[in-house]
C-alpha cells in the first residue's frame, strides 16, 4: 500500500500553510505572546476556510473530506504554533451551532488540564470549580477542574494532537538546520561540526518516523495505531524542540525566538487526552494479547 499524498491533499496542505503564513506569521506570533488572547477574526477565517468542518459531510455544510486531510491541516497548525482549542472546536463541528464556521469557540473538560476555558463560548463537560493554572506556554491558558472525571479518550482527538506535535517536530528540525547553515563559529557554519550534524539528523529521523505513523493511523483509524502515532509524535516534538534549542544555544530561549515556544507547546499538548500514559496502556494491552 502506498501512502503518498494525492495532488488534492498536497493542495490542501499548501493552502493551509499559505493561510497561516498570511494571517499568523512571525510578527503575529510575537504579538500574541505579548498580548495573549484568542484572535476571533482569525478563528472565523479558519472557519470560513473549512478548517473546522473538514470532516463534516457536504450535506451538512462541511467540506466532506476525511481524517487524513484533517491530519494534514492540524500538522500545519502545529507547525505555525496556532493557538486556541483547535481540536475541541473541530470535533464539535456539526454538534455545536457555529463551531464549523468559527463563530463558536469550543473547549472540553476531561483527560487533562482544560485549555482556553475563559475564551470558550461552549464548554463540553462540567467545569465547576475550575482553578487557573500557570501554563508553561504563554499561548495556552490552562485551568484545572479538581473533581472532573477522566473523559473517555477519543482516538480522533489523540490523532489530531499527534498531528500538531508532528508539525512542531518538523518545524523544529527546519529551524535547527537553517540555523546550523547560517550561524558561524571558528570561521565555518556550526553545521559543519559533527555534534550538530548528529543532532539535526536525529531530529529528522524522529520527525519522519512520527510522520509515517501519524499518516498511517489517519488511514486505518485503528486506536492502537493512533496510540503508537501519539507516542512517536510526542517524542519527536519534545526531543526535537529540545535539540533545536541545543543547536541555537542561549538565543533559542529569547522571546524573539519561536524555538522555546515549540518546546513549551509540545509539553502542554503531551498532557491532553490523559497524556501518553493512556496510549502506553492501550499499546500494552494490545501487545499482551
Secondary structure, DSSP 8 states (H G I E B T S, - for coil): ------HHHHHHHHHHHHHHHHHS-HHHHHHHHHS-S--HHHHHHHHHTTSTTTTS-GGGTS----HHHHHHHHHHHHHHT--S-HHHHHHHBTTBTTTTTTSS-EEE-SSS-EESTTT-SEEES--TTEEEE--SSTT--EEEETT-------HHHHHHHHHHHHHHHHHHHHHHHHHHHH-EETTEEGGGSHHHHHHHHHHHHHHHHHHHHHHHHHHH--HHHHHHHHHHHHHHHHHHHHHHHHHHGGGGGSTT-SHHHHHHHHHHHTTGGGHHHHHHHHHHHHHH-
